[in-house]
Amino acid sequence: MENNNSSKIEVPIWHKANLSIDEAVAYSGIGRAKLYEMTNREDCPFVLWIGNRRVVKREAFDEYINLA
């Protein structure tokens, strides 16, 4: 009998609350270097730091892009 506990559930990007930088690049079409530059700013409204790892808050990112 095969154990399927190791399989991951894939969630579409547009349903995720937070995106990795690579996912945000694919989602927005903005380059990786530009996203790093944007998220390095102290006043960036859509970045969430988890230790040294940064994730993009998708809804806040959508709002930011729509206002630009």
C-alpha positions in Angstrom: 0.0 0.0 0.0 1.4 3.4 -1.0 1.5 6.3 1.5 0.5 9.6 -0.1 1.4 11.8 2.9 4.3 13.3 1.0 2.1 14.8 -1.7 1.6 18.6 -1.6 -1.6 20.4 -2.3 -1.1 22.9 -5.1 -2.8 26.2 -4.6 -3.2 28.5 -7.6 -1.2 31.8 -7.2 -4.4 33.9 -7.4 -5.7 32.1 -4.3 -2.6 32.4 -2.2 -2.5 35.0 0.6 1.3 35.4 0.3 3.7 34.8 -2.6 7.3 34.0 -2.8 9.4 36.4 -4.8 9.5 33.9 -7.7 5.7 33.6 -7.6 5.3 37.4 -7.5 7.5 37.7 -10.6 5.3 35.1 -12.4 2.1 36.7 -11.1 3.0 40.3 -12.0 5.5 40.2 -14.8 7.8 42.5 -12.8 11.4 41.4 -12.8 13.1 39.7 -9.9 15.6 42.5 -9.4 13.0 45.2 -9.4 10.8 43.3 -6.9 13.8 42.9 -4.6 14.5 46.7 -4.9 10.8 47.5 -4.2 10.6 45.1 -1.2 13.9 46.4 0.3 12.3 49.8 1.0 11.3 50.3 4.6 7.9 51.7 3.6 7.0 48.9 1.2 3.3 48.1 2.0 3.2 44.6 0.5 6.3 42.9 2.0 6.2 40.5 5.0 9.5 39.5 6.5 9.7 36.1 8.1 13.2 36.1 9.6 15.4 36.7 6.6 12.8 35.5 4.1 10.5 38.0 2.4 7.1 37.2 1.0 4.7 39.4 -0.9 1.2 40.0 0.5 -0.8 39.3 -2.7 -3.8 41.5 -2.0 -1.7 44.5 -0.9 0.5 43.9 -3.9 -2.6 44.0 -6.2 -3.7 47.2 -4.6 -0.2 48.7 -5.0 -0.1 47.7 -8.7 -3.6 49.0 -9.4 -2.7 52.5 -7.9 0.5 52.8 -9.9 
